[in-house]
Amino acid sequence: MSAALLAVLLSLVSACAYAAAAVAQERLAARSPGSGALRLLASGAWWWSVALNASAALLHVVALKYGPLTVVQPLGALTLVAAVPLGARLAGRRVSAVEWRGTGLTLLGLGALLLTASGPTPDDVLSVTEAVAVSGATAVLIGLLCRPGARPGLRHATASGIASGVASALTQTVTVAATDPSGPLLSVHVIGVAVLVAAFAAGGLLLSQTAYRGGLGAPLAVVTLANPVAAAAIGLSLLGERLRGGAGGVLLALTGAALAAWGVLQLSRATPRPPDDTRPAAPGPSSVPAPSVPAPSGPGPAEPEPVRGSALVPHPPGRRQPTRL
């Protein structure tokens, strides 16, 4: 089995694990939208999602050992493709035609990207200066995105995708440097970059949990798109990765990216929204007003008014007026 094929298979399994983790996080956020970090630590569902994310991340790390960022990261979009039917199954509904169409477009776009992004096993790493510079710029960008704004959910989703993409790029540096037989296994370079990986991975997880408070579709779509864009930018600019096919390959990659983005947009729009609690309630026995009895008009015998503190009892037949006790 070639290294590129092994990287693709590992990325597919990793995407399925990430999808299960995303669905678990979204359901947890829907049950307790205002939960803080301390309450999440006491939740078993939170730790279940953390275990799924950790398993997916481990598979992702191994995939980065055998494949370049431009191959492994686009396959992360399959997380959304797997999360849609899984979320529908848990919600007790069927996958709609729009969701299937979005799935097909996403897969078609990913196929075009893989044709142009296939490359050799990575052997280049980020230097200490490059890793620190990338981490600093990413931290500033995340801070700007997490400011209070009109759409905090999508801002947090974008920040989560960028943090995860940068963590993947730094992870490739750690795996390549740690497995290099010409250098030490635990050098200062490897340990320092590994700390940055842990920080960005944890930050991306918490940011995604915040983003999923508004639902699964749109935040997950933004995370899915921002993740490979950030990682591919680092791979193409700093790690010497290239697209195959020259100008034609670039055009094919752009077409595939457009198709994948269109499919992700279809999937995000097809995600059902939670029911609105402000709808008017259906009329029922308790909501129908009782018919009012009109008061008698004109001359007629007046009904006797009860006297407070006394009771009225009927008199034996022959007497019309009740007797007061």
BALOBA-1460 file (C-alpha; in Angstrom, 3 decimals):
// residues 325
<rec num="1" residu="m" x="0.000" y="0.000" z="0.000"/>
<rec num="2" residu="s" x="1.364" y="3.395" z="-0.985"/>
<rec num="3" residu="a" x="1.903" y="6.138" z="1.580"/>
<rec num="4" residu="a" x="-0.643" y="8.436" z="-0.087"/>
<rec num="5" residu="l" x="-3.367" y="5.746" z="-0.044"/>
<rec num="6" residu="l" x="-2.676" y="4.969" z="3.613"/>
<rec num="7" residu="a" x="-2.947" y="8.678" z="4.435"/>
<rec num="8" residu="v" x="-6.312" y="8.851" z="2.650"/>
<rec num="9" residu="l" x="-7.698" y="5.800" z="4.494"/>
<rec num="10" residu="l" x="-6.570" y="7.110" z="7.873"/>
<rec num="11" residu="s" x="-8.089" y="10.503" z="7.070"/>
<rec num="12" residu="l" x="-11.435" y="8.880" z="6.219"/>
<rec num="13" residu="v" x="-11.616" y="7.077" z="9.553"/>
<rec num="14" residu="s" x="-10.502" y="10.249" z="11.324"/>
<rec num="15" residu="a" x="-13.275" y="12.232" z="9.603"/>
<rec num="16" residu="c" x="-15.899" y="9.734" z="10.803"/>
<rec num="17" residu="a" x="-14.628" y="10.018" z="14.377"/>
<rec num="18" residu="y" x="-14.632" y="13.813" z="14.144"/>
<rec num="19" residu="a" x="-18.227" y="13.669" z="12.843"/>
<rec num="20" residu="a" x="-19.368" y="11.577" z="15.809"/>
<rec num="21" residu="a" x="-17.623" y="14.006" z="18.165"/>
<rec num="22" residu="a" x="-19.278" y="17.012" z="16.478"/>
<rec num="23" residu="v" x="-22.740" y="15.473" z="16.805"/>
<rec num="24" residu="a" x="-22.070" y="14.681" z="20.474"/>
<rec num="25" residu="q" x="-20.896" y="18.250" z="21.108"/>
<rec num="26" residu="e" x="-23.912" y="19.745" z="19.336"/>
<rec num="27" residu="r" x="-26.366" y="17.630" z="21.347"/>
<rec num="28" residu="l" x="-24.581" y="18.587" z="24.546"/>
<rec num="29" residu="a" x="-24.708" y="22.285" z="23.617"/>
<rec num="30" residu="a" x="-28.428" y="21.991" z="22.799"/>
<rec num="31" residu="r" x="-29.186" y="20.436" z="26.202"/>
<rec num="32" residu="s" x="-27.165" y="22.987" z="28.192"/>
<rec num="33" residu="p" x="-26.571" y="26.107" z="26.061"/>
<rec num="34" residu="g" x="-25.212" y="28.193" z="28.931"/>
<rec num="35" residu="s" x="-22.804" y="25.681" z="30.418"/>
<rec num="36" residu="g" x="-19.396" y="26.982" z="31.373"/>
<rec num="37" residu="a" x="-16.080" y="25.174" z="31.245"/>
<rec num="38" residu="l" x="-16.368" y="23.874" z="34.818"/>
<rec num="39" residu="r" x="-19.812" y="22.373" z="34.208"/>
<rec num="40" residu="l" x="-18.558" y="20.728" z="31.035"/>
<rec num="41" residu="l" x="-15.785" y="19.017" z="32.991"/>
<rec num="42" residu="a" x="-18.442" y="17.353" z="35.157"/>
<rec num="43" residu="s" x="-20.412" y="16.053" z="32.168"/>
<rec num="44" residu="g" x="-19.915" y="12.502" z="30.953"/>
<rec num="45" residu="a" x="-21.122" y="13.467" z="27.460"/>
<rec num="46" residu="w" x="-18.382" y="16.092" z="27.265"/>
<rec num="47" residu="w" x="-15.667" y="13.552" z="28.059"/>
<rec num="48" residu="w" x="-17.169" y="11.167" z="25.508"/>
<rec num="49" residu="s" x="-16.813" y="13.852" z="22.839"/>
<rec num="50" residu="v" x="-13.266" y="14.562" z="24.035"/>
<rec num="51" residu="a" x="-12.379" y="10.867" z="23.662"/>
<rec num="52" residu="l" x="-13.791" y="10.851" z="20.123"/>
<rec num="53" residu="n" x="-11.854" y="14.001" z="19.236"/>
<rec num="54" residu="a" x="-8.662" y="12.542" z="20.707"/>
<rec num="55" residu="s" x="-9.051" y="9.325" z="18.697"/>
<rec num="56" residu="a" x="-9.703" y="11.290" z="15.523"/>
<rec num="57" residu="a" x="-6.705" y="13.535" z="16.214"/>
<rec num="58" residu="l" x="-4.439" y="10.505" z="16.721"/>
<rec num="59" residu="l" x="-5.496" y="9.058" z="13.365"/>
<rec num="60" residu="h" x="-4.991" y="12.485" z="11.828"/>
<rec num="61" residu="v" x="-1.447" y="12.666" z="13.219"/>
<rec num="62" residu="v" x="-0.582" y="9.291" z="11.693"/>
<rec num="63" residu="a" x="-2.088" y="10.372" z="8.361"/>
<rec num="64" residu="l" x="0.093" y="13.488" z="8.355"/>
<rec num="65" residu="k" x="3.127" y="11.241" z="8.664"/>
<rec num="66" residu="y" x="2.330" y="9.576" z="5.325"/>
<rec num="67" residu="g" x="0.637" y="12.373" z="3.378"/>
<rec num="68" residu="p" x="1.096" y="16.108" z="2.794"/>
<rec num="69" residu="l" x="-1.166" y="18.747" z="4.311"/>
<rec num="70" residu="t" x="-2.715" y="19.487" z="0.929"/>
<rec num="71" residu="v" x="-4.014" y="15.891" z="0.798"/>
<rec num="72" residu="v" x="-4.935" y="15.189" z="4.431"/>
<rec num="73" residu="q" x="-6.644" y="18.479" z="5.305"/>
<rec num="74" residu="p" x="-9.201" y="18.599" z="2.435"/>
<rec num="75" residu="l" x="-10.411" y="15.155" z="3.506"/>
<rec num="76" residu="g" x="-11.454" y="16.740" z="6.782"/>
<rec num="77" residu="a" x="-14.488" y="18.141" z="4.918"/>
<rec num="78" residu="l" x="-15.871" y="14.593" z="5.002"/>
<rec num="79" residu="t" x="-16.599" y="15.265" z="8.660"/>
<rec num="80" residu="l" x="-19.608" y="17.318" z="7.583"/>
<rec num="81" residu="v" x="-20.657" y="14.660" z="5.074"/>
<rec num="82" residu="a" x="-20.664" y="12.010" z="7.810"/>
<rec num="83" residu="a" x="-22.178" y="14.261" z="10.489"/>
<rec num="84" residu="v" x="-25.304" y="15.070" z="8.455"/>
<rec num="85" residu="p" x="-26.731" y="11.501" z="8.197"/>
<rec num="86" residu="l" x="-25.533" y="10.667" z="11.695"/>
<rec num="87" residu="g" x="-27.267" y="13.718" z="13.151"/>
<rec num="88" residu="a" x="-30.418" y="12.924" z="11.149"/>
<rec num="89" residu="r" x="-30.445" y="9.347" z="12.460"/>
<rec num="90" residu="l" x="-30.124" y="10.463" z="16.066"/>
<rec num="91" residu="a" x="-32.833" y="13.092" z="15.506"/>
<rec num="92" residu="g" x="-35.198" y="10.434" z="14.133"/>
<rec num="93" residu="r" x="-35.581" y="11.912" z="10.634"/>
<rec num="94" residu="r" x="-34.550" y="11.096" z="7.069"/>
<rec num="95" residu="v" x="-31.783" y="12.781" z="5.107"/>
<rec num="96" residu="s" x="-33.354" y="15.266" z="2.689"/>
<rec num="97" residu="a" x="-32.642" y="15.543" z="-1.049"/>
<rec num="98" residu="v" x="-30.797" y="18.826" z="-0.474"/>
<rec num="99" residu="e" x="-28.497" y="17.111" z="2.007"/>
<rec num="100" residu="w" x="-27.722" y="14.297" z="-0.436"/>
<rec num="101" residu="r" x="-27.029" y="16.855" z="-3.168"/>
<rec num="102" residu="g" x="-24.661" y="18.724" z="-0.888"/>
<rec num="103" residu="t" x="-22.912" y="15.475" z="-0.033"/>
<rec num="104" residu="g" x="-22.376" y="14.651" z="-3.709"/>
<rec num="105" residu="l" x="-21.019" y="18.111" z="-4.521"/>
<rec num="106" residu="t" x="-18.637" y="17.967" z="-1.575"/>
<rec num="107" residu="l" x="-17.282" y="14.563" z="-2.587"/>
<rec num="108" residu="l" x="-16.878" y="15.674" z="-6.209"/>
<rec num="109" residu="g" x="-14.950" y="18.774" z="-5.164"/>
<rec num="110" residu="l" x="-12.723" y="16.786" z="-2.831"/>
<rec num="111" residu="g" x="-11.915" y="14.365" z="-5.623"/>
<rec num="112" residu="a" x="-10.731" y="17.228" z="-7.829"/>
<rec num="113" residu="l" x="-8.603" y="18.602" z="-5.007"/>
<rec num="114" residu="l" x="-6.983" y="15.236" z="-4.364"/>
<rec num="115" residu="l" x="-6.009" y="14.874" z="-8.037"/>
<rec num="116" residu="t" x="-3.995" y="18.089" z="-7.910"/>
<rec num="117" residu="a" x="-2.746" y="17.928" z="-4.318"/>
<rec num="118" residu="s" x="-1.266" y="14.425" z="-4.334"/>
<rec num="119" residu="g" x="2.399" y="14.652" z="-3.469"/>
<rec num="120" residu="p" x="5.287" y="12.775" z="-1.888"/>
<rec num="121" residu="t" x="5.685" y="11.941" z="1.769"/>
<rec num="122" residu="p" x="6.419" y="15.156" z="3.683"/>
<rec num="123" residu="d" x="10.006" y="15.709" z="4.775"/>
<rec num="124" residu="d" x="10.123" y="19.446" z="5.529"/>
<rec num="125" residu="v" x="9.385" y="20.963" z="8.954"/>
<rec num="126" residu="l" x="8.779" y="24.406" z="10.377"/>
<rec num="127" residu="s" x="11.716" y="26.003" z="12.121"/>
<rec num="128" residu="v" x="11.384" y="27.356" z="15.652"/>
<rec num="129" residu="t" x="11.124" y="30.914" z="14.318"/>
<rec num="130" residu="e" x="8.462" y="29.937" z="11.779"/>
<rec num="131" residu="a" x="6.458" y="27.983" z="14.361"/>
<rec num="132" residu="v" x="6.508" y="30.895" z="16.812"/>
<rec num="133" residu="a" x="5.569" y="33.393" z="14.085"/>
<rec num="134" residu="v" x="2.661" y="31.245" z="12.863"/>
<rec num="135" residu="s" x="1.453" y="30.695" z="16.428"/>
<rec num="136" residu="g" x="1.604" y="34.394" z="17.273"/>
<rec num="137" residu="a" x="-0.270" y="35.454" z="14.137"/>
<rec num="138" residu="t" x="-2.886" y="32.761" z="14.726"/>
<rec num="139" residu="a" x="-3.400" y="33.823" z="18.350"/>
<rec num="140" residu="v" x="-3.952" y="37.436" z="17.277"/>
<rec num="141" residu="l" x="-6.435" y="36.387" z="14.586"/>
<rec num="142" residu="i" x="-8.358" y="34.167" z="17.018"/>
<rec num="143" residu="g" x="-8.508" y="37.027" z="19.519"/>
<rec num="144" residu="l" x="-9.997" y="39.319" z="16.871"/>
<rec num="145" residu="l" x="-12.583" y="36.740" z="15.818"/>
<rec num="146" residu="c" x="-13.707" y="36.021" z="19.382"/>
<rec num="147" residu="r" x="-14.598" y="39.620" z="20.165"/>
<rec num="148" residu="p" x="-18.301" y="40.226" z="20.879"/>
<rec num="149" residu="g" x="-20.127" y="40.705" z="17.589"/>
<rec num="150" residu="a" x="-23.344" y="40.186" z="15.734"/>
<rec num="151" residu="r" x="-22.617" y="36.551" z="14.802"/>
<rec num="152" residu="p" x="-20.488" y="35.148" z="17.616"/>
<rec num="153" residu="g" x="-21.312" y="31.543" z="16.712"/>
<rec num="154" residu="l" x="-19.814" y="31.730" z="13.214"/>
<rec num="155" residu="r" x="-16.901" y="33.820" z="14.480"/>
<rec num="156" residu="h" x="-16.084" y="31.114" z="17.025"/>
<rec num="157" residu="a" x="-16.466" y="28.451" z="14.326"/>
<rec num="158" residu="t" x="-13.992" y="30.286" z="12.075"/>
<rec num="159" residu="a" x="-11.544" y="30.640" z="14.956"/>
<rec num="160" residu="s" x="-11.933" y="26.933" z="15.778"/>
<rec num="161" residu="g" x="-11.212" y="25.909" z="12.179"/>
<rec num="162" residu="i" x="-8.128" y="28.115" z="11.995"/>
<rec num="163" residu="a" x="-6.827" y="26.804" z="15.333"/>
<rec num="164" residu="s" x="-7.333" y="23.192" z="14.221"/>
<rec num="165" residu="g" x="-5.663" y="23.829" z="10.859"/>
<rec num="166" residu="v" x="-2.620" y="25.429" z="12.470"/>
<rec num="167" residu="a" x="-2.470" y="22.573" z="14.988"/>
<rec num="168" residu="s" x="-2.397" y="20.112" z="12.068"/>
<rec num="169" residu="a" x="0.457" y="21.993" z="10.396"/>
<rec num="170" residu="l" x="2.431" y="22.048" z="13.633"/>
<rec num="171" residu="t" x="1.603" y="18.363" z="14.197"/>
<rec num="172" residu="q" x="3.202" y="17.456" z="10.891"/>
<rec num="173" residu="t" x="6.346" y="19.240" z="12.013"/>
<rec num="174" residu="v" x="6.356" y="17.245" z="15.264"/>
<rec num="175" residu="t" x="5.818" y="13.862" z="13.585"/>
<rec num="176" residu="v" x="8.416" y="14.406" z="10.866"/>
<rec num="177" residu="a" x="11.014" y="15.806" z="13.288"/>
<rec num="178" residu="a" x="10.405" y="13.134" z="15.951"/>
<rec num="179" residu="t" x="10.759" y="10.275" z="13.459"/>
<rec num="180" residu="d" x="13.873" y="11.682" z="11.795"/>
<rec num="181" residu="p" x="16.694" y="9.205" z="12.560"/>
<rec num="182" residu="s" x="19.327" y="11.903" z="12.157"/>
<rec num="183" residu="g" x="18.118" y="13.893" z="15.172"/>
<rec num="184" residu="p" x="17.071" y="13.255" z="18.797"/>
<rec num="185" residu="l" x="13.560" y="11.998" z="19.506"/>
<rec num="186" residu="l" x="12.682" y="14.623" z="22.147"/>
<rec num="187" residu="s" x="14.588" y="17.729" z="21.181"/>
<rec num="188" residu="v" x="13.724" y="21.218" z="22.389"/>
<rec num="189" residu="h" x="12.270" y="21.903" z="18.947"/>
<rec num="190" residu="v" x="9.912" y="18.906" z="19.100"/>
<rec num="191" residu="i" x="8.805" y="19.576" z="22.687"/>
<rec num="192" residu="g" x="8.162" y="23.283" z="22.062"/>
<rec num="193" residu="v" x="6.079" y="22.675" z="18.945"/>
<rec num="194" residu="a" x="4.189" y="19.849" z="20.709"/>
<rec num="195" residu="v" x="3.142" y="22.296" z="23.445"/>
<rec num="196" residu="l" x="1.827" y="24.669" z="20.780"/>
<rec num="197" residu="v" x="-0.068" y="21.787" z="19.174"/>
<rec num="198" residu="a" x="-1.742" y="20.930" z="22.487"/>
<rec num="199" residu="a" x="-2.697" y="24.573" z="23.085"/>
<rec num="200" residu="f" x="-4.265" y="25.069" z="19.649"/>
<rec num="201" residu="a" x="-6.020" y="21.688" z="19.709"/>
<rec num="202" residu="a" x="-7.610" y="22.399" z="23.113"/>
<rec num="203" residu="g" x="-8.537" y="25.918" z="22.039"/>
<rec num="204" residu="g" x="-10.146" y="24.650" z="18.836"/>
<rec num="205" residu="l" x="-12.186" y="22.112" z="20.811"/>
<rec num="206" residu="l" x="-13.542" y="24.725" z="23.249"/>
<rec num="207" residu="l" x="-14.242" y="27.204" z="20.452"/>
<rec num="208" residu="s" x="-16.212" y="24.610" z="18.494"/>
<rec num="209" residu="q" x="-18.259" y="23.753" z="21.588"/>
<rec num="210" residu="t" x="-19.208" y="27.431" z="21.858"/>
<rec num="211" residu="a" x="-20.025" y="27.626" z="18.140"/>
<rec num="212" residu="y" x="-22.346" y="24.584" z="18.258"/>
<rec num="213" residu="r" x="-24.736" y="26.423" z="20.578"/>
<rec num="214" residu="g" x="-26.372" y="27.804" z="17.430"/>
<rec num="215" residu="g" x="-26.792" y="24.386" z="15.798"/>
<rec num="216" residu="l" x="-24.632" y="21.910" z="13.902"/>
<rec num="217" residu="g" x="-24.859" y="22.704" z="10.181"/>
<rec num="218" residu="a" x="-23.538" y="26.219" z="9.672"/>
<rec num="219" residu="p" x="-20.848" y="26.193" z="12.430"/>
<rec num="220" residu="l" x="-19.531" y="22.791" z="11.331"/>
<rec num="221" residu="a" x="-19.488" y="23.966" z="7.699"/>
<rec num="222" residu="v" x="-17.395" y="27.002" z="8.651"/>
<rec num="223" residu="v" x="-15.018" y="24.865" z="10.732"/>
<rec num="224" residu="t" x="-14.719" y="22.393" z="7.857"/>
<rec num="225" residu="l" x="-13.786" y="25.105" z="5.355"/>
<rec num="226" residu="a" x="-11.486" y="27.162" z="7.590"/>
<rec num="227" residu="n" x="-9.450" y="24.153" z="8.727"/>
<rec num="228" residu="p" x="-7.979" y="23.052" z="5.363"/>
<rec num="229" residu="v" x="-7.585" y="26.650" z="4.163"/>
<rec num="230" residu="a" x="-5.358" y="27.500" z="7.132"/>
<rec num="231" residu="a" x="-3.353" y="24.274" z="6.895"/>
<rec num="232" residu="a" x="-2.943" y="24.483" z="3.114"/>
<rec num="233" residu="a" x="-1.761" y="28.088" z="3.380"/>
<rec num="234" residu="i" x="1.017" y="26.996" z="5.741"/>
<rec num="235" residu="g" x="1.884" y="23.946" z="3.641"/>
<rec num="236" residu="l" x="2.125" y="25.879" z="0.369"/>
<rec num="237" residu="s" x="3.941" y="28.915" z="1.779"/>
<rec num="238" residu="l" x="6.293" y="27.430" z="4.388"/>
<rec num="239" residu="l" x="6.604" y="23.674" z="3.853"/>
<rec num="240" residu="g" x="7.341" y="23.654" z="0.138"/>
<rec num="241" residu="e" x="4.212" y="21.753" z="-0.905"/>
<rec num="242" residu="r" x="3.000" y="22.300" z="-4.456"/>
<rec num="243" residu="l" x="0.008" y="21.555" z="-6.653"/>
<rec num="244" residu="r" x="0.477" y="19.198" z="-9.600"/>
<rec num="245" residu="g" x="-0.416" y="19.939" z="-13.208"/>
<rec num="246" residu="g" x="0.794" y="23.511" z="-13.567"/>
<rec num="247" residu="a" x="-1.836" y="26.079" z="-14.600"/>
<rec num="248" residu="g" x="-4.338" y="23.318" z="-15.421"/>
<rec num="249" residu="g" x="-3.865" y="21.802" z="-11.991"/>
<rec num="250" residu="v" x="-4.443" y="25.161" z="-10.330"/>
<rec num="251" residu="l" x="-7.654" y="25.627" z="-12.350"/>
<rec num="252" residu="l" x="-8.832" y="22.122" z="-11.427"/>
<rec num="253" residu="a" x="-8.054" y="22.776" z="-7.750"/>
<rec num="254" residu="l" x="-10.019" y="26.031" z="-7.816"/>
<rec num="255" residu="t" x="-12.958" y="24.275" z="-9.469"/>
<rec num="256" residu="g" x="-12.861" y="21.505" z="-6.892"/>
<rec num="257" residu="a" x="-12.683" y="24.026" z="-4.063"/>
<rec num="258" residu="a" x="-15.710" y="25.867" z="-5.486"/>
<rec num="259" residu="l" x="-17.708" y="22.625" z="-5.786"/>
<rec num="260" residu="a" x="-16.770" y="21.568" z="-2.255"/>
<rec num="261" residu="a" x="-17.706" y="24.997" z="-0.895"/>
<rec num="262" residu="w" x="-21.041" y="24.839" z="-2.732"/>
<rec num="263" residu="g" x="-21.735" y="21.394" z="-1.313"/>
<rec num="264" residu="v" x="-20.862" y="22.497" z="2.212"/>
<rec num="265" residu="l" x="-23.147" y="25.508" z="1.807"/>
<rec num="266" residu="q" x="-25.997" y="23.241" z="0.681"/>
<rec num="267" residu="l" x="-25.448" y="21.001" z="3.694"/>
<rec num="268" residu="s" x="-25.396" y="23.916" z="6.117"/>
<rec num="269" residu="r" x="-28.630" y="25.372" z="4.704"/>
<rec num="270" residu="a" x="-30.351" y="21.985" z="4.777"/>
<rec num="271" residu="t" x="-29.792" y="21.510" z="8.501"/>
<rec num="272" residu="p" x="-33.193" y="21.840" z="10.227"/>
<rec num="273" residu="r" x="-33.601" y="24.604" z="12.748"/>
<rec num="274" residu="p" x="-34.948" y="24.019" z="16.228"/>
<rec num="275" residu="p" x="-38.687" y="24.624" z="16.588"/>
<rec num="276" residu="d" x="-39.809" y="28.121" z="17.457"/>
<rec num="277" residu="d" x="-41.450" y="28.335" z="20.865"/>
<rec num="278" residu="t" x="-43.095" y="31.675" z="20.070"/>
<rec num="279" residu="r" x="-45.732" y="30.209" z="17.736"/>
<rec num="280" residu="p" x="-49.357" y="30.766" z="18.851"/>
<rec num="281" residu="a" x="-50.723" y="27.756" z="20.664"/>
<rec num="282" residu="a" x="-53.471" y="25.728" z="19.057"/>
<rec num="283" residu="p" x="-56.888" y="26.371" z="20.552"/>
<rec num="284" residu="g" x="-57.808" y="23.822" z="23.168"/>
<rec num="285" residu="p" x="-60.321" y="23.369" z="25.919"/>
<rec num="286" residu="s" x="-58.381" y="25.629" z="28.264"/>
<rec num="287" residu="s" x="-57.809" y="28.397" z="25.704"/>
<rec num="288" residu="v" x="-61.392" y="28.766" z="24.405"/>
<rec num="289" residu="p" x="-63.210" y="31.467" z="26.387"/>
<rec num="290" residu="a" x="-66.438" y="30.405" z="28.047"/>
<rec num="291" residu="p" x="-69.545" y="31.908" z="26.465"/>
<rec num="292" residu="s" x="-70.975" y="34.770" z="28.473"/>
<rec num="293" residu="v" x="-74.610" y="34.621" z="29.540"/>
<rec num="294" residu="p" x="-76.423" y="37.888" z="28.866"/>
<rec num="295" residu="a" x="-78.019" y="39.561" z="31.831"/>
<rec num="296" residu="p" x="-81.861" y="39.625" z="31.790"/>
<rec num="297" residu="s" x="-83.361" y="42.911" z="30.701"/>
<rec num="298" residu="g" x="-86.787" y="44.346" z="31.344"/>
<rec num="299" residu="p" x="-89.184" y="43.839" z="34.239"/>
<rec num="300" residu="g" x="-89.181" y="40.518" z="35.980"/>
<rec num="301" residu="p" x="-88.704" y="38.956" z="39.380"/>
<rec num="302" residu="a" x="-85.254" y="39.640" z="40.778"/>
<rec num="303" residu="e" x="-83.162" y="36.752" z="42.015"/>
<rec num="304" residu="p" x="-82.550" y="36.788" z="45.774"/>
<rec num="305" residu="e" x="-79.031" y="37.872" z="46.666"/>
<rec num="306" residu="p" x="-77.208" y="35.692" z="49.176"/>
<rec num="307" residu="v" x="-76.282" y="37.331" z="52.443"/>
<rec num="308" residu="r" x="-72.629" y="37.008" z="53.388"/>
<rec num="309" residu="g" x="-72.110" y="34.764" z="56.371"/>
<rec num="310" residu="s" x="-75.471" y="33.018" z="56.068"/>
<rec num="311" residu="a" x="-76.826" y="30.074" z="54.147"/>
<rec num="312" residu="l" x="-80.098" y="29.714" z="52.288"/>
<rec num="313" residu="v" x="-82.127" y="26.513" z="52.555"/>
<rec num="314" residu="p" x="-85.279" y="25.679" z="50.661"/>
<rec num="315" residu="h" x="-88.615" y="25.909" z="52.504"/>
<rec num="316" residu="p" x="-91.179" y="23.149" z="52.348"/>
<rec num="317" residu="p" x="-93.480" y="23.243" z="49.301"/>
<rec num="318" residu="g" x="-96.028" y="25.986" z="49.313"/>
<rec num="319" residu="r" x="-93.643" y="28.794" z="50.255"/>
<rec num="320" residu="r" x="-91.737" y="30.605" z="47.493"/>
<rec num="321" residu="q" x="-89.130" y="32.410" z="49.521"/>
<rec num="322" residu="p" x="-86.239" y="30.549" z="51.168"/>
<rec num="323" residu="t" x="-85.803" y="30.727" z="54.879"/>
<rec num="324" residu="r" x="-82.706" y="32.402" z="56.266"/>
<rec num="325" residu="l" x="-80.757" y="30.560" z="58.953"/>
